């Protein structure tokens, strides 16, 4: 057994690609080792801006020898058959053996294949992985044809601590394997010899000695701990943004946090503006007080060793850049605040929303109408507030601030109107939410209404002009919009007649109808959402039923039905009733197939001859009629639990009654009774879609 180290050194890998690349390198290489029959011990991957590495412990030094016996055709088979067998084995005719078997005399091939040395197999494996590496984006450079995320500098391969010979064909040039790594650009002058590396920890230590923290988790922890310590020393606390920490971790090899301050005059700007300037554009970590309020301190992460004189220069330069950016933001804030948000609305007519969907001004007017249609269905919503917020929700797109910081759209509109209309401001500021599964919903009912209107308008519009998601491509984030609609409806408990609202949106767009693919698209997103909640796929299918039936557009009722059905089927009554349903459905399906017609759910009690028939009929008659308004989870579960009372009568019916009686009228009557069972159960869910 020997350890394997693969290290790729290239120019800076984009921060967002690093973690995935390290996982991919490990996954792809281990698959190749497995396919080659090479056993190994634990493995670890590493990544830094210029380093991508994999360490595999205890890798077998050669493949196991293979001894295989294969039986061929009969010894007296036609020459063509024998020739085909010989070709498949790679042997000659005189290397085949004839042996008697109970079925006659056959030819046998005994193949002995010595296992290859791992050192001979690794070069092709490694170059194959690198050639097929799944970068989201890659490039060629110079005169070469090879593609990589950034220009490659070195490929280091060591097996058993010794350099492994090999080369990577770059297409027009080649890159020989080496065993020499690189340290920090500025803090380590020479190369780092990897010869004799004894373990993953040894590799990490050698790079650390060259001021490169190649272990991403070590580097991230050092960054966070150092930044938090700087903030604490300054009497404040670090506001941790996990995404930003991950990004900064991918930008530095040796994180050294420095603490800077914001001038007091800029603290009058909205917190979101300060954060956008500091965090999104400058990649600094912001600070907060014990109540979570933004503070004037921030943390810069330098990619150098600590040095008081140099750190002061770095900090001064960064603060100078930030001061200029905040001064721009201050100017935009002051200029934008001179005009009421209402006056900005007409300028939206100059911004095209999408070809065939008019301008953003057209969209704003459509949102106003949609909000008026949705508001009555949302508890606690003030319709006038919702419609005004919808009308003004896009007005800040023409402001200087949003032009500079596009990520603040909506948020700035809320700030520009907040002084006079706080409820409208809240709705505008939150109407883009939720923008993903981790994002919160708008806090106010009016915000939810505007968000629903915005997402529904976009879905109807883009589907209407044929700009639908295809495969993995979804350039307008329509899947996210549909999931956002579903989350708002489910979490806010909104009973929305979605088909009617979609139709109203289509009319506002000037379409004759809602695209036929849209409602199935939304229902499929609901299916995904319910599956993510842990519900079985067949339970979800039974709850959703078929599109087009009454209530198939009621997202909340469908979700509640799925949850109630899952709970019901997990109980004893549910599993027992399901068994009876399957037996009844099986008989009905068989008989309806013969009769080429469906049986009506009706029966004549005068034809009953068995008490079991009467008991089942009585149990069916005693079932409460499902109330149209009883669509919440508790009511649906109660309706299903009432079906549980059918379990005993159904079991008794099948134990004591022969459905296919010789008397045709009696047989038809009993099939009608089973059709009543089916109809009663189908009123709460489509049990035919349940499996197992």
Buried (B, 14 or more C-beta within 10 A) or exposed (E): EBBBBBBBBBEBBBBEBBBEBBEBBBBBBBEBBEEBBBEBEEBBBBBBBBBBBBBBBEBBEBBEEEEEEBEBBBBEBEEEEBEBBBEEBEBEEEEBEEEEEEEEEBBBBEEEEEBEEBBEBBBEBBBEBBBEBEBEEEEBEEEBEBBBBBBBEBBBBBBBBBBBEBEBBBEEEEBEBBBBBBBBBEBBEEBBEBEEBEBBEBBBEBBBEBBBBBBBEEBBBBBBEBBBBBBEEBEBBBBEBEEBBBBBBBBBBBBBBBBBBBEEEBEEBBBBBBBBBBBBBBBBBBBBEEEEEBBBBBBBBBBBBEEEEEBEEBBEEBBEEBBEBBBBBBEBBEEBBEBEBEEBBEBBEEEEBBEBBBBBBBBBBBBBBBBBBBBEBBEEBBBEBBBBBBBBBBBBBBBBBBBBBEEBBBBBBBBBBBEEBEBBBBBBBBBBBBEEEEEEBBEBBBBBBBBBBBBBBBBBBBBBBEBBBEEEEEEBBBBBBBBBBBBBBBEBEBBBBBBEBBBBBBBBBEBEEBBEEBBEBBBEBBBBBBBEEEBBEEBBBBBBBEEEEEEBBBBBBBBBBBBBBBBBBEEEBBEBBBBBBBBBBEBBEEBBEEEEEEBEBEBEEEBBEBEBBEBBBEBBEEBEEBEEEBBBBEBBBBBBBBBBBBBBBBBBBBEEBEBEBEEEEBBBBBBBBBBBBBEBBBEBBBBBBBEE
